[in-house]
Amino acid sequence: MRNWQVERRKRTRHLIELGGLLVKSRVVELTGDDRALIYCALLWMAEKLKGEQGDHAREVWAEKGKGAFEDAQKGDGPLGR
């Protein structure tokens, strides 16, 4: 297999995994699959991360995300908190 094919498959898998996070977090369901709404929310998150409180937001969101992954492994829902 050619190098560009390997890289393309890696990128495709990465994009599928990121899309899976949107589904797993119920963002798709909660927004009614409104792509503009989802995109705007992601842009808002990016702005928060670039702002003065970006490091704090990153720490808080990472901790909550780890907790959500742990809850999902236990069988609890992603928004069960």
N, CA, C and O atoms as CSV, one atom per row, in Angstrom:
chain,resi,resn,atom,element,x,y,z
A,1,MET,N,N,0.845,-1.175,0.000
A,1,MET,CA,C,0.000,0.000,0.000
A,1,MET,C,C,0.894,1.243,0.000
A,1,MET,O,O,1.920,1.276,0.680
A,2,ARG,N,N,0.511,2.228,-0.740
A,2,ARG,CA,C,1.307,3.442,-0.858
A,2,ARG,C,C,1.178,4.296,0.395
A,2,ARG,O,O,0.180,4.234,1.114
A,3,ASN,N,N,2.207,5.088,0.635
A,3,ASN,CA,C,2.245,5.927,1.832
A,3,ASN,C,C,1.041,6.862,1.915
A,3,ASN,O,O,0.478,7.041,2.994
A,4,TRP,N,N,0.635,7.466,0.786
A,4,TRP,CA,C,-0.489,8.400,0.815
A,4,TRP,C,C,-1.784,7.685,1.178
A,4,TRP,O,O,-2.674,8.281,1.785
A,5,GLN,N,N,-1.894,6.406,0.809
A,5,GLN,CA,C,-3.091,5.635,1.157
A,5,GLN,C,C,-3.138,5.361,2.661
A,5,GLN,O,O,-4.195,5.436,3.288
A,6,VAL,N,N,-1.980,5.044,3.221
A,6,VAL,CA,C,-1.895,4.795,4.655
A,6,VAL,C,C,-2.269,6.065,5.411
A,6,VAL,O,O,-3.045,6.019,6.366
A,7,GLU,N,N,-1.721,7.190,4.985
A,7,GLU,CA,C,-2.003,8.469,5.649
A,7,GLU,C,C,-3.472,8.849,5.505
A,7,GLU,O,O,-4.075,9.370,6.444
A,8,ARG,N,N,-4.042,8.596,4.353
A,8,ARG,CA,C,-5.458,8.905,4.134
A,8,ARG,C,C,-6.341,8.057,5.047
A,8,ARG,O,O,-7.315,8.561,5.604
A,9,ARG,N,N,-6.014,6.787,5.204
A,9,ARG,CA,C,-6.796,5.921,6.095
A,9,ARG,C,C,-6.676,6.360,7.551
A,9,ARG,O,O,-7.650,6.309,8.302
A,10,LYS,N,N,-5.473,6.793,7.950
A,10,LYS,CA,C,-5.283,7.296,9.317
A,10,LYS,C,C,-6.153,8.521,9.552
A,10,LYS,O,O,-6.811,8.641,10.586
A,11,ARG,N,N,-6.150,9.433,8.578
A,11,ARG,CA,C,-6.945,10.658,8.688
A,11,ARG,C,C,-8.444,10.324,8.737
A,11,ARG,O,O,-9.189,10.899,9.530
A,12,THR,N,N,-8.872,9.394,7.885
A,12,THR,CA,C,-10.281,8.994,7.865
A,12,THR,C,C,-10.693,8.403,9.198
A,12,THR,O,O,-11.758,8.728,9.722
A,13,ARG,N,N,-9.862,7.544,9.745
A,13,ARG,CA,C,-10.170,6.937,11.046
A,13,ARG,C,C,-10.261,8.013,12.133
A,13,ARG,O,O,-11.154,7.976,12.980
A,14,HIS,N,N,-9.338,8.958,12.102
A,14,HIS,CA,C,-9.327,10.051,13.075
A,14,HIS,C,C,-10.626,10.857,12.990
A,14,HIS,O,O,-11.236,11.166,14.014
A,15,LEU,N,N,-11.042,11.191,11.779
A,15,LEU,CA,C,-12.271,11.963,11.596
A,15,LEU,C,C,-13.494,11.179,12.058
A,15,LEU,O,O,-14.406,11.755,12.653
A,16,ILE,N,N,-13.525,9.890,11.797
A,16,ILE,CA,C,-14.638,9.048,12.243
A,16,ILE,C,C,-14.689,9.007,13.767
A,16,ILE,O,O,-15.768,9.081,14.355
A,17,GLU,N,N,-13.529,8.888,14.407
A,17,GLU,CA,C,-13.488,8.879,15.879
A,17,GLU,C,C,-13.989,10.193,16.454
A,17,GLU,O,O,-14.717,10.194,17.447
A,18,LEU,N,N,-13.607,11.326,15.839
A,18,LEU,CA,C,-14.081,12.627,16.313
A,18,LEU,C,C,-15.593,12.750,16.143
A,18,LEU,O,O,-16.278,13.261,17.029
A,19,GLY,N,N,-16.112,12.286,15.011
A,19,GLY,CA,C,-17.559,12.280,14.810
A,19,GLY,C,C,-18.258,11.402,15.835
A,19,GLY,O,O,-19.352,11.724,16.299
A,20,GLY,N,N,-17.625,10.298,16.182
A,20,GLY,CA,C,-18.179,9.410,17.201
A,20,GLY,C,C,-18.310,10.090,18.555
A,20,GLY,O,O,-19.239,9.809,19.313
A,21,LEU,N,N,-17.371,10.992,18.858
A,21,LEU,CA,C,-17.461,11.743,20.110
A,21,LEU,C,C,-18.688,12.652,20.123
A,21,LEU,O,O,-19.338,12.814,21.156
A,22,LEU,N,N,-18.997,13.239,18.974
A,22,LEU,CA,C,-20.195,14.081,18.899
A,22,LEU,C,C,-21.456,13.260,19.143
A,22,LEU,O,O,-22.379,13.715,19.819
A,23,VAL,N,N,-21.491,12.061,18.598
A,23,VAL,CA,C,-22.647,11.186,18.805
A,23,VAL,C,C,-22.680,10.694,20.250
A,23,VAL,O,O,-23.733,10.717,20.889
A,24,LYS,N,N,-21.543,10.252,20.767
A,24,LYS,CA,C,-21.463,9.707,22.124
A,24,LYS,C,C,-21.876,10.744,23.169
A,24,LYS,O,O,-22.505,10.404,24.171
A,25,SER,N,N,-21.522,12.000,22.933
A,25,SER,CA,C,-21.850,13.057,23.890
A,25,SER,C,C,-23.311,13.510,23.759
A,25,SER,O,O,-23.778,14.342,24.536
A,26,ARG,N,N,-24.015,12.967,22.788
A,26,ARG,CA,C,-25.413,13.281,22.479
A,26,ARG,C,C,-25.585,14.671,21.883
A,26,ARG,O,O,-26.707,15.171,21.805
A,27,VAL,N,N,-24.489,15.306,21.459
A,27,VAL,CA,C,-24.577,16.622,20.831
A,27,VAL,C,C,-25.430,16.552,19.563
A,27,VAL,O,O,-26.250,17.437,19.320
A,28,VAL,N,N,-25.245,15.519,18.767
A,28,VAL,CA,C,-26.015,15.377,17.531
A,28,VAL,C,C,-27.504,15.289,17.854
A,28,VAL,O,O,-28.326,15.967,17.237
A,29,GLU,N,N,-27.833,14.461,18.810
A,29,GLU,CA,C,-29.235,14.278,19.216
A,29,GLU,C,C,-29.813,15.562,19.808
A,29,GLU,O,O,-30.919,15.971,19.456
A,30,LEU,N,N,-29.067,16.189,20.700
A,30,LEU,CA,C,-29.576,17.367,21.401
A,30,LEU,C,C,-29.734,18.583,20.494
A,30,LEU,O,O,-30.540,19.468,20.782
A,31,THR,N,N,-28.976,18.634,19.405
A,31,THR,CA,C,-29.071,19.760,18.474
A,31,THR,C,C,-29.974,19.452,17.289
A,31,THR,O,O,-30.170,20.298,16.416
A,32,GLY,N,N,-30.522,18.246,17.257
A,32,GLY,CA,C,-31.325,17.847,16.107
A,32,GLY,C,C,-30.486,17.755,14.848
A,32,GLY,O,O,-30.983,17.981,13.744
A,33,ASP,N,N,-29.214,17.423,15.013
A,33,ASP,CA,C,-28.255,17.294,13.902
A,33,ASP,C,C,-28.122,18.596,13.122
A,33,ASP,O,O,-27.923,18.590,11.907
A,34,ASP,N,N,-28.237,19.710,13.837
A,34,ASP,CA,C,-28.100,21.039,13.222
A,34,ASP,C,C,-26.616,21.353,13.088
A,34,ASP,O,O,-25.963,21.720,14.065
A,35,ARG,N,N,-26.088,21.209,11.884
A,35,ARG,CA,C,-24.652,21.361,11.648
A,35,ARG,C,C,-24.159,22.772,11.969
A,35,ARG,O,O,-23.052,22.943,12.480
A,36,ALA,N,N,-24.977,23.780,11.669
A,36,ALA,CA,C,-24.574,25.163,11.958
A,36,ALA,C,C,-24.447,25.369,13.463
A,36,ALA,O,O,-23.510,26.019,13.926
A,37,LEU,N,N,-25.378,24.822,14.218
A,37,LEU,CA,C,-25.342,24.938,15.678
A,37,LEU,C,C,-24.121,24.222,16.247
A,37,LEU,O,O,-23.420,24.763,17.103
A,38,ILE,N,N,-23.873,23.025,15.778
A,38,ILE,CA,C,-22.716,22.259,16.253
A,38,ILE,C,C,-21.418,22.986,15.915
A,38,ILE,O,O,-20.523,23.089,16.753
A,39,TYR,N,N,-21.321,23.482,14.701
A,39,TYR,CA,C,-20.116,24.195,14.269
A,39,TYR,C,C,-19.898,25.443,15.109
A,39,TYR,O,O,-18.777,25.722,15.533
A,40,CYS,N,N,-20.968,26.194,15.352
A,40,CYS,CA,C,-20.855,27.403,16.162
A,40,CYS,C,C,-20.407,27.058,17.586
A,40,CYS,O,O,-19.574,27.760,18.159
A,41,ALA,N,N,-20.948,25.997,18.150
A,41,ALA,CA,C,-20.545,25.586,19.499
A,41,ALA,C,C,-19.065,25.216,19.532
A,41,ALA,O,O,-18.371,25.533,20.498
A,42,LEU,N,N,-18.583,24.558,18.501
A,42,LEU,CA,C,-17.162,24.214,18.432
A,42,LEU,C,C,-16.301,25.461,18.274
A,42,LEU,O,O,-15.220,25.547,18.856
A,43,LEU,N,N,-16.775,26.428,17.491
A,43,LEU,CA,C,-16.052,27.689,17.358
A,43,LEU,C,C,-16.011,28.430,18.687
A,43,LEU,O,O,-14.988,29.020,19.036
A,44,TRP,N,N,-17.116,28.405,19.435
A,44,TRP,CA,C,-17.169,29.041,20.757
A,44,TRP,C,C,-16.141,28.377,21.682
A,44,TRP,O,O,-15.424,29.056,22.417
A,45,MET,N,N,-16.082,27.057,21.632
A,45,MET,CA,C,-15.135,26.333,22.470
A,45,MET,C,C,-13.698,26.715,22.094
A,45,MET,O,O,-12.858,26.904,22.974
A,46,ALA,N,N,-13.416,26.828,20.805
A,46,ALA,CA,C,-12.071,27.207,20.351
A,46,ALA,C,C,-11.720,28.606,20.850
A,46,ALA,O,O,-10.588,28.847,21.270
A,47,GLU,N,N,-12.672,29.522,20.806
A,47,GLU,CA,C,-12.427,30.883,21.306
A,47,GLU,C,C,-12.140,30.871,22.805
A,47,GLU,O,O,-11.253,31.584,23.276
A,48,LYS,N,N,-12.888,30.064,23.552
A,48,LYS,CA,C,-12.640,29.941,24.993
A,48,LYS,C,C,-11.220,29.445,25.252
A,48,LYS,O,O,-10.531,29.956,26.134
A,49,LEU,N,N,-10.791,28.458,24.488
A,49,LEU,CA,C,-9.458,27.887,24.677
A,49,LEU,C,C,-8.356,28.872,24.317
A,49,LEU,O,O,-7.260,28.804,24.873
A,50,LYS,N,N,-8.634,29.787,23.393
A,50,LYS,CA,C,-7.640,30.792,23.005
A,50,LYS,C,C,-7.635,31.996,23.951
A,50,LYS,O,O,-6.692,32.788,23.936
A,51,GLY,N,N,-8.675,32.139,24.770
A,51,GLY,CA,C,-8.808,33.303,25.634
A,51,GLY,C,C,-7.950,33.234,26.878
A,51,GLY,O,O,-7.168,32.305,27.077
A,52,GLU,N,N,-8.123,34.256,27.716
A,52,GLU,CA,C,-7.337,34.377,28.954
A,52,GLU,C,C,-7.541,33.194,29.894
A,52,GLU,O,O,-6.620,32.789,30.603
A,53,GLN,N,N,-8.742,32.647,29.897
A,53,GLN,CA,C,-9.053,31.529,30.786
A,53,GLN,C,C,-8.911,30.178,30.070
A,53,GLN,O,O,-9.453,29.173,30.530
A,54,GLY,N,N,-8.189,30.157,28.955
A,54,GLY,CA,C,-8.056,28.941,28.157
A,54,GLY,C,C,-7.447,27.774,28.910
A,54,GLY,O,O,-7.919,26.642,28.798
A,55,ASP,N,N,-6.408,28.045,29.672
A,55,ASP,CA,C,-5.775,26.959,30.425
A,55,ASP,C,C,-6.727,26.392,31.470
A,55,ASP,O,O,-6.785,25.181,31.680
A,56,HIS,N,N,-7.466,27.273,32.118
A,56,HIS,CA,C,-8.438,26.825,33.129
A,56,HIS,C,C,-9.547,25.996,32.473
A,56,HIS,O,O,-9.912,24.930,32.971
A,57,ALA,N,N,-10.077,26.493,31.355
A,57,ALA,CA,C,-11.136,25.761,30.641
A,57,ALA,C,C,-10.629,24.392,30.212
A,57,ALA,O,O,-11.339,23.395,30.344
A,58,ARG,N,N,-9.415,24.341,29.702
A,58,ARG,CA,C,-8.832,23.071,29.254
A,58,ARG,C,C,-8.755,22.081,30.416
A,58,ARG,O,O,-9.100,20.911,30.257
A,59,GLU,N,N,-8.303,22.548,31.584
A,59,GLU,CA,C,-8.197,21.670,32.759
A,59,GLU,C,C,-9.566,21.162,33.199
A,59,GLU,O,O,-9.745,19.969,33.444
A,60,VAL,N,N,-10.533,22.079,33.297
A,60,VAL,CA,C,-11.881,21.705,33.745
A,60,VAL,C,C,-12.521,20.738,32.763
A,60,VAL,O,O,-13.052,19.702,33.165
A,61,TRP,N,N,-12.474,21.072,31.468
A,61,TRP,CA,C,-13.111,20.216,30.468
A,61,TRP,C,C,-12.425,18.859,30.358
A,61,TRP,O,O,-13.094,17.844,30.165
A,62,ALA,N,N,-11.099,18.828,30.479
A,62,ALA,CA,C,-10.383,17.548,30.410
A,62,ALA,C,C,-10.773,16.655,31.578
A,62,ALA,O,O,-10.984,15.454,31.406
A,63,GLU,N,N,-10.871,17.244,32.772
A,63,GLU,CA,C,-11.257,16.461,33.948
A,63,GLU,C,C,-12.680,15.928,33.817
A,63,GLU,O,O,-12.945,14.764,34.117
A,64,LYS,N,N,-13.587,16.784,33.369
A,64,LYS,CA,C,-14.974,16.339,33.179
A,64,LYS,C,C,-15.065,15.289,32.085
A,64,LYS,O,O,-15.842,14.341,32.199
A,65,GLY,N,N,-14.278,15.447,31.024
A,65,GLY,CA,C,-14.273,14.462,29.947
A,65,GLY,C,C,-13.773,13.104,30.411
A,65,GLY,O,O,-14.332,12.068,30.050
A,66,LYS,N,N,-12.716,13.116,31.213
A,66,LYS,CA,C,-12.201,11.851,31.761
A,66,LYS,C,C,-13.263,11.178,32.623
A,66,LYS,O,O,-13.445,9.962,32.566
A,67,GLY,N,N,-13.958,11.979,33.419
A,67,GLY,CA,C,-15.034,11.436,34.250
A,67,GLY,C,C,-16.159,10.851,33.404
A,67,GLY,O,O,-16.711,9.804,33.741
A,68,ALA,N,N,-16.499,11.522,32.308
A,68,ALA,CA,C,-17.554,11.029,31.425
A,68,ALA,C,C,-17.144,9.714,30.762
A,68,ALA,O,O,-17.965,8.807,30.625
A,69,PHE,N,N,-15.872,9.608,30.348
A,69,PHE,CA,C,-15.394,8.346,29.787
A,69,PHE,C,C,-15.475,7.226,30.828
A,69,PHE,O,O,-15.883,6.110,30.509
A,70,GLU,N,N,-15.089,7.521,32.065
A,70,GLU,CA,C,-15.158,6.518,33.137
A,70,GLU,C,C,-16.600,6.111,33.390
A,70,GLU,O,O,-16.890,4.926,33.558
A,71,ASP,N,N,-17.514,7.091,33.419
A,71,ASP,CA,C,-18.935,6.785,33.617
A,71,ASP,C,C,-19.465,5.909,32.488
A,71,ASP,O,O,-20.234,4.980,32.731
A,72,ALA,N,N,-19.056,6.201,31.253
A,72,ALA,CA,C,-19.509,5.423,30.105
A,72,ALA,C,C,-19.028,3.983,30.206
A,72,ALA,O,O,-19.743,3.058,29.820
A,73,GLN,N,N,-17.810,3.788,30.726
A,73,GLN,CA,C,-17.289,2.428,30.887
A,73,GLN,C,C,-18.083,1.658,31.940
A,73,GLN,O,O,-18.235,0.440,31.855
A,74,LYS,N,N,-18.590,2.400,32.947
A,74,LYS,CA,C,-19.404,1.763,33.985
A,74,LYS,C,C,-20.834,1.506,33.531
A,74,LYS,O,O,-21.588,0.789,34.189
A,75,GLY,N,N,-21.200,2.104,32.389
A,75,GLY,CA,C,-22.548,1.939,31.883
A,75,GLY,C,C,-23.453,3.107,32.193
A,75,GLY,O,O,-24.632,3.079,31.842
A,76,ASP,N,N,-22.930,4.141,32.845
A,76,ASP,CA,C,-23.708,5.345,33.111
A,76,ASP,C,C,-23.750,6.178,31.844
A,76,ASP,O,O,-22.836,6.103,31.023
A,77,GLY,N,N,-24.799,6.973,31.675
A,77,GLY,CA,C,-24.930,7.822,30.501
A,77,GLY,C,C,-23.944,8.968,30.505
A,77,GLY,O,O,-23.439,9.341,31.564
A,78,PRO,N,N,-23.654,9.542,29.330
A,78,PRO,CA,C,-22.698,10.633,29.233
A,78,PRO,C,C,-23.167,11.914,29.918
A,78,PRO,O,O,-22.347,12.742,30.314
A,79,LEU,N,N,-24.464,12.080,30.056
A,79,LEU,CA,C,-24.990,13.282,30.694
A,79,LEU,C,C,-25.649,12.923,32.019
A,79,LEU,O,O,-26.535,13.637,32.489
A,80,GLY,N,N,-25.227,11.844,32.607
A,80,GLY,CA,C,-25.848,11.362,33.826
A,80,GLY,C,C,-25.480,12.120,35.080
A,80,GLY,O,O,-26.005,11.818,36.152
A,81,ARG,N,N,-24.594,13.097,34.981
A,81,ARG,CA,C,-24.166,13.831,36.163
A,81,ARG,C,C,-25.112,14.926,36.507
A,81,ARG,O,O,-24.896,15.645,37.483
